[in-house]
Amino acid sequence: MPKDFIHFFGTTGNKDIFFKNIREAGGLYFHVDDTKIIIDPGVNTFYKYIHTYEEKIDGIILSHIHIDHSNDLNIFVELMTNGGEEKQGTLLLPKQVIDEKVLFPYLKEFPEHLEIINANTEYKIKDIEITSSIEHRHGIENYGFKLKTKEHIIGLVTDTAYFPELLASYKGCDILIMNVPYHIQDKPNPKHLDVRDTEEFIKAIQPEKVVLTHFNCNILNSNPSLLAEELSKKYDINVIVAEDNMILEL
């Protein structure tokens, strides 16, 4: 295993794809600068984590309450704190997670730090500086993040419709991880990004690397690997299609 990496446990949040076992669900494991963070622990993230890693996690970040992002939240809080026996770790989450009891109330006292995410605010988990984005447009409270390491600034663009004000939140990122379920958006009131929106990010941010993930049938039926190749050539950057259980070395 490389020293610094991001593990993509799964690459879809779409129930049709997951239920039909076309692609796997799951969150991200961020292992950088000796800091270990679980991000958006959706369905099966916990199972995959405990069968792959033995180390303790330092923090958990949740972007929003949808089940494909939050399903395994509570069990990860238990894991991080040894069932509440050790008051340790940092939990970052939107206020809606507390209000709607997506986080079980008894777990609120378990982490050493529980912080409510607000827009454009700085946080820290061990050695990693984290800045929340402007609130995304997804029908519920939802944020993306910039994670600053010793070597990189990594942007995580979670579920959202596109709007131009988004771009400022991700300025300075050399790596962008983007949830892009659509090749061409086919909803009258979109809540997700498509490939044209991705191009707006590439032009404005000019990252060195873009990782596309969180697919549904719309983009999978359009050969995302070919789309990524076309974007790579057009903008002279490295565009990658995430695969289930992919390890992205940093």
N, C-alpha and C positions, 0 to 999 in steps of 0.2 A: 504494500500500500504506500503511495507517495506521502511525503511529509504534510503537504498542504493540498486539500482537495475538497470538492463538493460531490456528494453522492446523491444522485437522483433516484430515489426509491421507486418512483412511478412517474408516468408522463401523461396521465389523463385524470380529469375530474368528472368526465362525462359518464353518466350512469349506464347508457347503452353500450358504450365501449367497454366499461369495466365489467358489467354484468355478462357480456358476451365473451369476456376474456380476450379481447383484441389487444388491449394494452392494460398495464397495471396502474393502480392508484398508489398514492403515497406522497410523502413530503420530501424535504431536502435535509441532508445532514451536512453541516458546514464545519469543517475541521481545518482551521487555519491559525497560525501563530500560537499553537498550543491552546487554542480556545475551541470548544466543541458546542455547537448550537444546532438544535432541531428547529426547522422552520416549516410551519403549516403542516402539522402531523395528521394527514388524512388517513383514510382507511388502509390498514395493514402496515403503517409506518412502524409501529411498535414491534410487531412480529418480526419485521425485516431487520430492525435495528438490533434487537437482542440476539438474533441468530447470526449477526455479523460482527458486532463490536462488544467489547467488555468494559470500556472506559466509561467513567461518569460524564454526564453532560453538564455544561456550565450554564446553559440557558435555553429558553424556548421563546420563539417569536411566533405570534399568530396574527395574520393579516386581517381575517374576518371569520364570521361564525359558520359559513357554509360547511356542510359535513365533509366535503372532499378536502377541506383544509383543517378541520377541527376535530375529526372523529376520535383521534387518539390523544387528545390534549390531556385529559385527566390522568390517564395511566402514565404519561411522560412526567407529569408533575410528581406523581408517586415515585417514579424511578429516580428522578433528579434529587429527591429529598429522602430517599430510603424509607418511603412510606410515612414521611413526617418525622422520622427519628432524627434526621440531620437537617437543620434549618440552613439551607444552602441554595445557591443558584439564583438566576434572575429570570423572571417571567414578564414578557412584554405583550400586551394585548389591548385591543380597543375596549372602551367602556361597555359597549353592547354585549361583550362576552360575559361581563359580570352581571349586567342588568337582566339578561335572559337566561342566566344560570347555566350557560354552556360550560363554564368552569364551575364544578360543584362547590357550593359555598364553604364546605369544610376544608377545602384545599387552599383557600386564600391565604391562610397563615403559614402554609408549609414552606414556600420559598423564602430565602433571605431577603430578596427584593421582588416586589410585584409593582410594576409601573404601568400606568394607563397611557396608551399611545395617543398623542395629539399630533396634529399636522405640523410638519416642518420643525420637529423637535429632536434634539440630540440625546442619545442614550449610550450606555456602555455595558457590554457583557465581557467581563475579564479584560482581555487586551484589544477587543474589537470595538471601534466607534461606529455607532449606528445612527443614521438620520432618517426619520420618517418623511414620507412624501406629503404633498398636498393630498387631501382626501380623494380617493378614487370614486368614479361614478359606476356603481355596480348594484345599486338598489338597496344596499345596506352599508353600514360603516365599514370602511375598508381602506387600507394603506399599503403602499409599497415602501421600499427601503433602499438606502445606500449603506453598504458595509465597508468601512475603511480598514484595510489591513496594512502591514508593513510594505507590501509590494503592489497592492491593487486597490482600486475603488470599484466595488461590485454593486451593480444596480439590480434589484429584484422588482420587476414590474409585474405585480400581481393582477388579478382579474379587474378589468375596467373597460368602459367605453373610452374611445379616444376623444380628447379635447386638448387644444393647443397648450393650455396652462400646465398640463402634465410634464411637459418636456423640461421645464426649469428644475424640477425635483431630481432629475437624473443627470444634470450637467456634471461633467468631470469624471464620469464612469469610464473605465477602460474595458470593463466586461459588463454586458447587459444580459440578464436572464429574463426572458419575456414569456408570459402566458399568452399564447396566440392560438386560439382554437379554430380560427377561420382563415381560409384562403381569401375568399371574398365574403364580406358580411352579408347575411341574408335575413337579418331581423330588422323590422321597422324601428324598434327602439333598442339599439344594441347595448349590451352590457359587457362585451368582450372586444378584443383587438383582432384585426385581420392583417394580412401581409402588407397592404397599403399603409396601414397605420404604423407598422414596423419600419417601413421606409422613412416615415417622418422622424422617428426616433433616431435612426441611423444618420440621417442628414443633419439633424440638430446636435446630437451628442458626439458623433464621430468616434464610436468606441473601436477598440482593436478586435474585439470578439463579441459575437452575439450568440446566445443559446436559445433556441426556440423550444417551448415545451407546453404542456397542458392542452393536449390536442383533443379535438372531437372529429367526427366523421367528415365534416366539411373540408378540413385541411388534409386529413389522412387520405381522402379520395383524390387529392390533387397532387400526390407525390411530394411530400414536404422536403425530402432530400434534394429533389430537383429544384424546388423553389429556393432552398438555401444556397444551392450552387449558383443559381442565377443572381441572387442578392450578393453573394461573395464576389462574383465577377463584376457586377455593376458598380459596387462601391469599394472594391479592392480591400475588403476586410474578411475576417474569418467568421462565417455564419455556420453554426452547427445545429443539427437536429438532435435533441436529446432522445436517448433510448432508455427503456426501463433498466434500472440498476446501473446506469452509466456512472463512471467515476471521472469527473472533470479535474484533471491535475492543474494546479495553479503555480 
